[in-house]
């Protein structure tokens, strides 16, 4: 978004007027993006691994799937969610399809809520998010323990789901803010 604003406000032309070549601008943008990406990856990986050792891992993917399938289901298709679950299973070394079942279960539950609830606000969404992640956590536990015979610390699973529940309002506000920015830019492009 930052780089799009540079382009929209013709700030890149200012760089050109002061003798900065296009290749230099691309290098600057590439270095900033690469450095920021490395910082995010290393920072979040370190924090996540430290929290996971203390059984306090949270699943941001649950929040993202829940929020976007509840507020803007046209953004995430079911096929995309299925593939994201498969990719997550490969990265996390889980049996293939576990995350896909979890994500698609969240989508089914949010589709049910979207049809039933007329007024949506953060408190209703938060309570239903708790119900959804408890159902999905139960499905996860049943499949991994009874079908695949993978031992799971149930207290760790519950603690992780509770931590996910607690950070939902913060991430929901951030995702709402992102959605408002995207909708404003879409409306601006339609009006031009």
N, C-alpha and C positions, 0 to 999 in steps of 0.2 A: 504494500500500500504506500509506503514511504516513497518508493521510486516512481510510482505512478503519479503521486502528487508533484514530484520534481518535474515530471514531463508535462503534466497538465498546466502548471503555473509558469511554464517556459523558463524554469530556472536552469535547465541544461544549456539554453542559449546564452545565459550569463557566463557560464563556464567557457563556452566557445568564444565569446567576445573578449575574454581575458587571455586568450591564447592556449586554452586547454584543448587538446585534440580529442576526437571521438574515442580513439583507442585508450587514451588516458582516463576518460570518463568511465568507460567500461571496466578498466582495471580497478579504478577506485570503488565502483559499485560492487565488482566481483570480490575484492578483498574484504570490504565491509560485510557483505553477505556471508562469505566463507567464514570469517572470524566470528561473526554473530552465531552462525550455525554450529560451529565447533564449541563455542561457549555454552550454547543451549544444550547440546548433546552431552557434553561432559558434566555440566552442572546438574541437569536432570538425572543423568545416569548415576552420578555420585549420591545425590539425595535419595533417589529411588532405591538404590542398593542398600544404603544405610537404613532406610525405613523398612525395607523388606527383611533385613536381619532382625529387626525388632517386631516383626509381624504387624507392621503398620503400613502396609502398602495399600494404595488406593487405585482404583481402576478408572482413569480418566476416560477410557474408551466407553465405559458404560454411560458416563455423563454426556459425552458427545453424541453417541447414538440416541440416547433418550431425548436430549434437547432437540436435535435436528429432526428426528422422526416425529416429535410432538409438534414443534413449531413450524417447520418447513419440510414436510416429507418429500417434496419434489426435489430437494437438494441431494438427498441420499437415496438411491434406488436399492431395492432388496438385493440385486445381483452384486452391486458394489459392496454392500454390507457383508454379504456372504464371502466375497473375495478378501475383504479386510480381515474377517475372522480367520480364514485359511492362512493368510499371511501372518497374523498374530500367532497362530498355533505353530507355524514353522519357526518363527523367531523365538518363541518362548519354550519350544521343545515340548509342546503338549500334543496329545493325540489329535490328529487332523479332524476338524469339524466341531470341536468343543466350543471354541470361541464363536464360530458361526451360529451354532445353536443358541448360545447365550445372546448374541446380538439380535438375531432374528426373533427370539422370544421377547426381548425388549421392544422390538418393532411391533409385534403383535399386541402387546399390552398397551403401548402408546396409541396404536390405531383404535383400540377399544375405548381408551379414555378420550381421544379426540372426538369420537362419535357421541359420547355420553355427556361430556361436560360442556356446558355452554360458556360459562365464564372461566377463563383461565387466569390464574395469578400464581405468584411464586409459592405461596403456602400450599395450595392444592397440588401444584406440580411436585413440590418437595415431599409431601406425604405420599403421593402416588409413586414417586421415585423410590422411596423406602420400601414400599410394597413390592415394586418391580424388582429391585435388586435382591430382596429376600427370596423371591420366587426364583430368580435366575441363579442366585447362590445355592439354593436347594437343588436345582436341576444340575448345576455344576458338581455339587457334592455327590449326588446320587450316581451320576454317570461315571465320575472318576473313581469312586470308592467301590461301587457295586458291579460295574461293568468292566472297568479296566484294572481293578484291584490296586489302585495307586493310593498310598496312605496320605491322608490330608489331616493337618491339625485343624480341627473344627474351630477352636478358639481363634486361631490366626485368620481363618476365613471370615468369621463374624467380625473380628476387629477391623479387618480390611474393608468389609462392606460398611461398617459403621463410619470409618474414616471417609469413605467415598460419599456416604450420606451427608456428612458434616460439611464437606467442601462443595457440595452441589450448589448452594445459593451463590457462592462467590463466582464459580465458573459459569453459572447460568447468567449472572449479570454481565460478565465479560462476553459471553457468546451473544447475548441480546444486544450489547453494544456493537459487536462486529456485524450482526445482522442489520442493525439500523444503518451502519455505515454503508454496507453493501446495497441495501434498499435505496438509500439516498443517492448513491452513485448511479444505480439503475434508473431511478426516476429522473435524474439530471440528464442522462443520455437520451431518455425518451423525449424529454422536453426540448432538446436541441434540434 
